[in-house]
Amino acid sequence: MRFRNVKKNTKSAETKTHPKYIYAPYAKRVKAFITDMFMIYAPILYIIAYVAMSGKDDFQSSQLAPFIGVTLYGLIYAILLNKFGQTPGKKAYEIKVVDDKSGEYIGFFRALFRFFAFLFTATTLLGLFLPFYRKDKKALHDLICGTLVVTKKS
């Protein structure tokens, strides 16, 4: 800042820049996650339990079936983030996942890594409370992967 501007107590145009992104509120992120669970994960579990297996008892006794369900959900999640930048739940609440440096959609392997980082974050619970203490509302899996969850501009 130039000395004259400081002396006149005016701010330069550099300090009046607007934030590049509008960060998605945590409540919308949770609602989008719950919507995705019902729209993507529940049908996967239903198909595994009643089409691939002979019912809920076989599903509950299997150790491989839930693992296959989570893996399929992770693959679908990564494909949707790679192609559209959002899942059906995120689309319903008008939010999307972007790279924190370029603002572009993230790649497939980065989205897949973000999903597995989310699983780690959810098991610790500490990373899920991190957005309450940060201005950019990043959770631990967003910090690890270098992503942002932002609201779509209309």
Biotite code that builds the C-alpha atoms (Angstrom):
import biotite.structure as struc

atoms = struc.array([
    struc.Atom([0.000, 0.000, 0.000], chain_id="A", res_id=1, res_name="MET", atom_name="CA", element="C"),
    struc.Atom([1.352, 3.354, -0.900], chain_id="A", res_id=2, res_name="ARG", atom_name="CA", element="C"),
    struc.Atom([2.251, 5.886, 1.769], chain_id="A", res_id=3, res_name="PHE", atom_name="CA", element="C"),
    struc.Atom([-0.104, 8.546, 0.382], chain_id="A", res_id=4, res_name="ARG", atom_name="CA", element="C"),
    struc.Atom([-3.051, 6.155, 0.634], chain_id="A", res_id=5, res_name="ASN", atom_name="CA", element="C"),
    struc.Atom([-2.113, 5.344, 4.199], chain_id="A", res_id=6, res_name="VAL", atom_name="CA", element="C"),
    struc.Atom([-1.698, 9.017, 5.008], chain_id="A", res_id=7, res_name="LYS", atom_name="CA", element="C"),
    struc.Atom([-5.098, 9.838, 3.482], chain_id="A", res_id=8, res_name="LYS", atom_name="CA", element="C"),
    struc.Atom([-6.559, 6.812, 5.271], chain_id="A", res_id=9, res_name="ASN", atom_name="CA", element="C"),
    struc.Atom([-7.908, 5.345, 2.054], chain_id="A", res_id=10, res_name="THR", atom_name="CA", element="C"),
    struc.Atom([-7.666, 1.786, 0.912], chain_id="A", res_id=11, res_name="LYS", atom_name="CA", element="C"),
    struc.Atom([-6.298, 0.773, -2.427], chain_id="A", res_id=12, res_name="SER", atom_name="CA", element="C"),
    struc.Atom([-8.171, -1.342, -4.925], chain_id="A", res_id=13, res_name="ALA", atom_name="CA", element="C"),
    struc.Atom([-6.035, -4.339, -3.953], chain_id="A", res_id=14, res_name="GLU", atom_name="CA", element="C"),
    struc.Atom([-7.627, -4.627, -0.529], chain_id="A", res_id=15, res_name="THR", atom_name="CA", element="C"),
    struc.Atom([-11.169, -4.426, -1.915], chain_id="A", res_id=16, res_name="LYS", atom_name="CA", element="C"),
    struc.Atom([-10.977, -7.693, -3.844], chain_id="A", res_id=17, res_name="THR", atom_name="CA", element="C"),
    struc.Atom([-13.839, -10.074, -3.324], chain_id="A", res_id=18, res_name="HIS", atom_name="CA", element="C"),
    struc.Atom([-13.281, -13.696, -2.341], chain_id="A", res_id=19, res_name="PRO", atom_name="CA", element="C"),
    struc.Atom([-12.770, -15.961, -5.310], chain_id="A", res_id=20, res_name="LYS", atom_name="CA", element="C"),
    struc.Atom([-15.232, -18.571, -4.045], chain_id="A", res_id=21, res_name="TYR", atom_name="CA", element="C"),
    struc.Atom([-18.380, -18.691, -1.973], chain_id="A", res_id=22, res_name="ILE", atom_name="CA", element="C"),
    struc.Atom([-17.786, -21.543, 0.449], chain_id="A", res_id=23, res_name="TYR", atom_name="CA", element="C"),
    struc.Atom([-20.619, -23.996, 0.958], chain_id="A", res_id=24, res_name="ALA", atom_name="CA", element="C"),
    struc.Atom([-22.181, -23.969, 4.426], chain_id="A", res_id=25, res_name="PRO", atom_name="CA", element="C"),
    struc.Atom([-21.587, -27.087, 6.490], chain_id="A", res_id=26, res_name="TYR", atom_name="CA", element="C"),
    struc.Atom([-25.325, -27.746, 6.856], chain_id="A", res_id=27, res_name="ALA", atom_name="CA", element="C"),
    struc.Atom([-25.725, -27.974, 3.068], chain_id="A", res_id=28, res_name="LYS", atom_name="CA", element="C"),
    struc.Atom([-22.779, -30.363, 2.880], chain_id="A", res_id=29, res_name="ARG", atom_name="CA", element="C"),
    struc.Atom([-24.337, -32.674, 5.471], chain_id="A", res_id=30, res_name="VAL", atom_name="CA", element="C"),
    struc.Atom([-27.732, -32.573, 3.752], chain_id="A", res_id=31, res_name="LYS", atom_name="CA", element="C"),
    struc.Atom([-26.096, -33.375, 0.410], chain_id="A", res_id=32, res_name="ALA", atom_name="CA", element="C"),
    struc.Atom([-24.257, -36.310, 1.986], chain_id="A", res_id=33, res_name="PHE", atom_name="CA", element="C"),
    struc.Atom([-27.489, -37.721, 3.433], chain_id="A", res_id=34, res_name="ILE", atom_name="CA", element="C"),
    struc.Atom([-29.207, -37.310, 0.063], chain_id="A", res_id=35, res_name="THR", atom_name="CA", element="C"),
    struc.Atom([-26.359, -39.196, -1.631], chain_id="A", res_id=36, res_name="ASP", atom_name="CA", element="C"),
    struc.Atom([-26.664, -41.988, 0.896], chain_id="A", res_id=37, res_name="MET", atom_name="CA", element="C"),
    struc.Atom([-30.322, -42.474, -0.031], chain_id="A", res_id=38, res_name="PHE", atom_name="CA", element="C"),
    struc.Atom([-29.929, -41.967, -3.787], chain_id="A", res_id=39, res_name="MET", atom_name="CA", element="C"),
    struc.Atom([-26.706, -43.900, -4.433], chain_id="A", res_id=40, res_name="ILE", atom_name="CA", element="C"),
    struc.Atom([-25.636, -46.044, -1.488], chain_id="A", res_id=41, res_name="TYR", atom_name="CA", element="C"),
    struc.Atom([-29.024, -47.487, -0.448], chain_id="A", res_id=42, res_name="ALA", atom_name="CA", element="C"),
    struc.Atom([-29.813, -48.846, -3.942], chain_id="A", res_id=43, res_name="PRO", atom_name="CA", element="C"),
    struc.Atom([-26.326, -50.392, -4.110], chain_id="A", res_id=44, res_name="ILE", atom_name="CA", element="C"),
    struc.Atom([-26.896, -52.159, -0.803], chain_id="A", res_id=45, res_name="LEU", atom_name="CA", element="C"),
    struc.Atom([-30.356, -53.280, -1.907], chain_id="A", res_id=46, res_name="TYR", atom_name="CA", element="C"),
    struc.Atom([-29.023, -54.743, -5.145], chain_id="A", res_id=47, res_name="ILE", atom_name="CA", element="C"),
    struc.Atom([-26.207, -56.537, -3.337], chain_id="A", res_id=48, res_name="ILE", atom_name="CA", element="C"),
    struc.Atom([-28.493, -57.913, -0.624], chain_id="A", res_id=49, res_name="ALA", atom_name="CA", element="C"),
    struc.Atom([-31.493, -58.994, -2.674], chain_id="A", res_id=50, res_name="TYR", atom_name="CA", element="C"),
    struc.Atom([-30.212, -59.523, -6.223], chain_id="A", res_id=51, res_name="VAL", atom_name="CA", element="C"),
    struc.Atom([-26.647, -60.749, -5.797], chain_id="A", res_id=52, res_name="ALA", atom_name="CA", element="C"),
    struc.Atom([-27.272, -62.514, -2.474], chain_id="A", res_id=53, res_name="MET", atom_name="CA", element="C"),
    struc.Atom([-30.349, -64.323, -1.196], chain_id="A", res_id=54, res_name="SER", atom_name="CA", element="C"),
    struc.Atom([-31.437, -61.758, 1.391], chain_id="A", res_id=55, res_name="GLY", atom_name="CA", element="C"),
    struc.Atom([-30.518, -59.640, 4.359], chain_id="A", res_id=56, res_name="LYS", atom_name="CA", element="C"),
    struc.Atom([-29.362, -62.554, 6.498], chain_id="A", res_id=57, res_name="ASP", atom_name="CA", element="C"),
    struc.Atom([-26.697, -63.519, 3.955], chain_id="A", res_id=58, res_name="ASP", atom_name="CA", element="C"),
    struc.Atom([-25.724, -59.868, 3.601], chain_id="A", res_id=59, res_name="PHE", atom_name="CA", element="C"),
    struc.Atom([-25.345, -59.424, 7.360], chain_id="A", res_id=60, res_name="GLN", atom_name="CA", element="C"),
    struc.Atom([-23.269, -62.571, 7.723], chain_id="A", res_id=61, res_name="SER", atom_name="CA", element="C"),
    struc.Atom([-20.954, -61.618, 4.861], chain_id="A", res_id=62, res_name="SER", atom_name="CA", element="C"),
    struc.Atom([-17.833, -59.558, 5.430], chain_id="A", res_id=63, res_name="GLN", atom_name="CA", element="C"),
    struc.Atom([-17.218, -58.962, 1.746], chain_id="A", res_id=64, res_name="LEU", atom_name="CA", element="C"),
    struc.Atom([-20.643, -57.554, 0.805], chain_id="A", res_id=65, res_name="ALA", atom_name="CA", element="C"),
    struc.Atom([-20.395, -54.243, 2.746], chain_id="A", res_id=66, res_name="PRO", atom_name="CA", element="C"),
    struc.Atom([-16.862, -53.762, 1.431], chain_id="A", res_id=67, res_name="PHE", atom_name="CA", element="C"),
    struc.Atom([-18.102, -54.230, -2.144], chain_id="A", res_id=68, res_name="ILE", atom_name="CA", element="C"),
    struc.Atom([-20.949, -51.765, -1.467], chain_id="A", res_id=69, res_name="GLY", atom_name="CA", element="C"),
    struc.Atom([-18.606, -49.075, -0.143], chain_id="A", res_id=70, res_name="VAL", atom_name="CA", element="C"),
    struc.Atom([-16.184, -49.638, -3.021], chain_id="A", res_id=71, res_name="THR", atom_name="CA", element="C"),
    struc.Atom([-18.951, -49.323, -5.626], chain_id="A", res_id=72, res_name="LEU", atom_name="CA", element="C"),
    struc.Atom([-20.229, -46.178, -3.937], chain_id="A", res_id=73, res_name="TYR", atom_name="CA", element="C"),
    struc.Atom([-16.704, -44.736, -3.944], chain_id="A", res_id=74, res_name="GLY", atom_name="CA", element="C"),
    struc.Atom([-16.264, -45.470, -7.648], chain_id="A", res_id=75, res_name="LEU", atom_name="CA", element="C"),
    struc.Atom([-19.615, -43.879, -8.544], chain_id="A", res_id=76, res_name="ILE", atom_name="CA", element="C"),
    struc.Atom([-18.803, -40.892, -6.317], chain_id="A", res_id=77, res_name="TYR", atom_name="CA", element="C"),
    struc.Atom([-15.421, -40.422, -8.013], chain_id="A", res_id=78, res_name="ALA", atom_name="CA", element="C"),
    struc.Atom([-16.906, -40.702, -11.507], chain_id="A", res_id=79, res_name="ILE", atom_name="CA", element="C"),
    struc.Atom([-19.581, -38.102, -10.741], chain_id="A", res_id=80, res_name="LEU", atom_name="CA", element="C"),
    struc.Atom([-17.096, -35.655, -9.178], chain_id="A", res_id=81, res_name="LEU", atom_name="CA", element="C"),
    struc.Atom([-14.731, -36.107, -12.102], chain_id="A", res_id=82, res_name="ASN", atom_name="CA", element="C"),
    struc.Atom([-17.361, -35.586, -14.786], chain_id="A", res_id=83, res_name="LYS", atom_name="CA", element="C"),
    struc.Atom([-19.776, -33.062, -13.228], chain_id="A", res_id=84, res_name="PHE", atom_name="CA", element="C"),
    struc.Atom([-18.037, -31.755, -10.105], chain_id="A", res_id=85, res_name="GLY", atom_name="CA", element="C"),
    struc.Atom([-21.005, -32.806, -7.995], chain_id="A", res_id=86, res_name="GLN", atom_name="CA", element="C"),
    struc.Atom([-23.110, -35.760, -6.937], chain_id="A", res_id=87, res_name="THR", atom_name="CA", element="C"),
    struc.Atom([-26.940, -35.796, -7.010], chain_id="A", res_id=88, res_name="PRO", atom_name="CA", element="C"),
    struc.Atom([-27.051, -34.588, -3.391], chain_id="A", res_id=89, res_name="GLY", atom_name="CA", element="C"),
    struc.Atom([-24.610, -31.765, -4.091], chain_id="A", res_id=90, res_name="LYS", atom_name="CA", element="C"),
    struc.Atom([-26.603, -30.836, -7.185], chain_id="A", res_id=91, res_name="LYS", atom_name="CA", element="C"),
    struc.Atom([-29.807, -30.664, -5.122], chain_id="A", res_id=92, res_name="ALA", atom_name="CA", element="C"),
    struc.Atom([-28.179, -28.174, -2.747], chain_id="A", res_id=93, res_name="TYR", atom_name="CA", element="C"),
    struc.Atom([-26.300, -26.321, -5.512], chain_id="A", res_id=94, res_name="GLU", atom_name="CA", element="C"),
    struc.Atom([-22.783, -27.052, -4.303], chain_id="A", res_id=95, res_name="ILE", atom_name="CA", element="C"),
    struc.Atom([-19.800, -28.540, -6.099], chain_id="A", res_id=96, res_name="LYS", atom_name="CA", element="C"),
    struc.Atom([-16.279, -29.795, -5.392], chain_id="A", res_id=97, res_name="VAL", atom_name="CA", element="C"),
    struc.Atom([-13.430, -27.962, -7.126], chain_id="A", res_id=98, res_name="VAL", atom_name="CA", element="C"),
    struc.Atom([-9.654, -27.741, -6.963], chain_id="A", res_id=99, res_name="ASP", atom_name="CA", element="C"),
    struc.Atom([-8.640, -25.098, -4.441], chain_id="A", res_id=100, res_name="ASP", atom_name="CA", element="C"),
    struc.Atom([-5.992, -23.545, -6.710], chain_id="A", res_id=101, res_name="LYS", atom_name="CA", element="C"),
    struc.Atom([-7.512, -23.605, -10.215], chain_id="A", res_id=102, res_name="SER", atom_name="CA", element="C"),
    struc.Atom([-11.237, -23.900, -9.507], chain_id="A", res_id=103, res_name="GLY", atom_name="CA", element="C"),
    struc.Atom([-11.581, -26.734, -12.029], chain_id="A", res_id=104, res_name="GLU", atom_name="CA", element="C"),
    struc.Atom([-13.179, -30.125, -11.451], chain_id="A", res_id=105, res_name="TYR", atom_name="CA", element="C"),
    struc.Atom([-10.902, -32.693, -9.860], chain_id="A", res_id=106, res_name="ILE", atom_name="CA", element="C"),
    struc.Atom([-9.675, -35.826, -11.618], chain_id="A", res_id=107, res_name="GLY", atom_name="CA", element="C"),
    struc.Atom([-10.964, -39.351, -11.096], chain_id="A", res_id=108, res_name="PHE", atom_name="CA", element="C"),
    struc.Atom([-8.097, -40.622, -8.955], chain_id="A", res_id=109, res_name="PHE", atom_name="CA", element="C"),
    struc.Atom([-8.077, -37.477, -6.850], chain_id="A", res_id=110, res_name="ARG", atom_name="CA", element="C"),
    struc.Atom([-11.829, -37.831, -6.307], chain_id="A", res_id=111, res_name="ALA", atom_name="CA", element="C"),
    struc.Atom([-11.373, -41.486, -5.366], chain_id="A", res_id=112, res_name="LEU", atom_name="CA", element="C"),
    struc.Atom([-8.602, -40.524, -2.946], chain_id="A", res_id=113, res_name="PHE", atom_name="CA", element="C"),
    struc.Atom([-10.878, -37.805, -1.535], chain_id="A", res_id=114, res_name="ARG", atom_name="CA", element="C"),
    struc.Atom([-13.557, -40.428, -0.876], chain_id="A", res_id=115, res_name="PHE", atom_name="CA", element="C"),
    struc.Atom([-11.176, -42.726, 0.996], chain_id="A", res_id=116, res_name="PHE", atom_name="CA", element="C"),
    struc.Atom([-9.754, -39.708, 2.854], chain_id="A", res_id=117, res_name="ALA", atom_name="CA", element="C"),
    struc.Atom([-13.348, -38.891, 3.836], chain_id="A", res_id=118, res_name="PHE", atom_name="CA", element="C"),
    struc.Atom([-13.755, -42.409, 5.232], chain_id="A", res_id=119, res_name="LEU", atom_name="CA", element="C"),
    struc.Atom([-10.632, -41.849, 7.330], chain_id="A", res_id=120, res_name="PHE", atom_name="CA", element="C"),
    struc.Atom([-11.863, -38.418, 8.411], chain_id="A", res_id=121, res_name="THR", atom_name="CA", element="C"),
    struc.Atom([-15.273, -39.822, 9.387], chain_id="A", res_id=122, res_name="ALA", atom_name="CA", element="C"),
    struc.Atom([-13.681, -42.506, 11.574], chain_id="A", res_id=123, res_name="THR", atom_name="CA", element="C"),
    struc.Atom([-11.647, -39.949, 13.512], chain_id="A", res_id=124, res_name="THR", atom_name="CA", element="C"),
    struc.Atom([-14.555, -37.447, 13.826], chain_id="A", res_id=125, res_name="LEU", atom_name="CA", element="C"),
    struc.Atom([-11.971, -34.730, 14.479], chain_id="A", res_id=126, res_name="LEU", atom_name="CA", element="C"),
    struc.Atom([-11.714, -33.872, 10.794], chain_id="A", res_id=127, res_name="GLY", atom_name="CA", element="C"),
    struc.Atom([-15.474, -33.499, 10.447], chain_id="A", res_id=128, res_name="LEU", atom_name="CA", element="C"),
    struc.Atom([-15.546, -30.724, 13.066], chain_id="A", res_id=129, res_name="PHE", atom_name="CA", element="C"),
    struc.Atom([-12.684, -28.846, 11.432], chain_id="A", res_id=130, res_name="LEU", atom_name="CA", element="C"),
    struc.Atom([-14.957, -26.742, 9.139], chain_id="A", res_id=131, res_name="PRO", atom_name="CA", element="C"),
    struc.Atom([-16.455, -25.068, 12.211], chain_id="A", res_id=132, res_name="PHE", atom_name="CA", element="C"),
    struc.Atom([-13.065, -23.513, 12.990], chain_id="A", res_id=133, res_name="TYR", atom_name="CA", element="C"),
    struc.Atom([-11.873, -22.540, 9.513], chain_id="A", res_id=134, res_name="ARG", atom_name="CA", element="C"),
    struc.Atom([-12.905, -19.570, 7.368], chain_id="A", res_id=135, res_name="LYS", atom_name="CA", element="C"),
    struc.Atom([-12.735, -21.599, 4.166], chain_id="A", res_id=136, res_name="ASP", atom_name="CA", element="C"),
    struc.Atom([-14.914, -24.388, 5.674], chain_id="A", res_id=137, res_name="LYS", atom_name="CA", element="C"),
    struc.Atom([-12.441, -27.133, 4.687], chain_id="A", res_id=138, res_name="LYS", atom_name="CA", element="C"),
    struc.Atom([-12.718, -30.508, 6.370], chain_id="A", res_id=139, res_name="ALA", atom_name="CA", element="C"),
    struc.Atom([-9.665, -32.719, 6.887], chain_id="A", res_id=140, res_name="LEU", atom_name="CA", element="C"),
    struc.Atom([-10.234, -34.645, 3.648], chain_id="A", res_id=141, res_name="HIS", atom_name="CA", element="C"),
    struc.Atom([-10.439, -31.341, 1.755], chain_id="A", res_id=142, res_name="ASP", atom_name="CA", element="C"),
    struc.Atom([-7.123, -30.247, 3.247], chain_id="A", res_id=143, res_name="LEU", atom_name="CA", element="C"),
    struc.Atom([-5.487, -33.556, 2.358], chain_id="A", res_id=144, res_name="ILE", atom_name="CA", element="C"),
    struc.Atom([-6.741, -33.506, -1.246], chain_id="A", res_id=145, res_name="CYS", atom_name="CA", element="C"),
    struc.Atom([-6.565, -29.769, -1.924], chain_id="A", res_id=146, res_name="GLY", atom_name="CA", element="C"),
    struc.Atom([-10.248, -29.344, -2.724], chain_id="A", res_id=147, res_name="THR", atom_name="CA", element="C"),
    struc.Atom([-12.991, -26.862, -1.878], chain_id="A", res_id=148, res_name="LEU", atom_name="CA", element="C"),
    struc.Atom([-16.729, -27.320, -1.599], chain_id="A", res_id=149, res_name="VAL", atom_name="CA", element="C"),
    struc.Atom([-18.305, -24.175, -2.993], chain_id="A", res_id=150, res_name="VAL", atom_name="CA", element="C"),
    struc.Atom([-21.772, -22.970, -3.883], chain_id="A", res_id=151, res_name="THR", atom_name="CA", element="C"),
    struc.Atom([-22.622, -22.671, -7.554], chain_id="A", res_id=152, res_name="LYS", atom_name="CA", element="C"),
    struc.Atom([-23.060, -19.158, -8.838], chain_id="A", res_id=153, res_name="LYS", atom_name="CA", element="C"),
    struc.Atom([-26.317, -18.690, -10.711], chain_id="A", res_id=154, res_name="SER", atom_name="CA", element="C"),
])
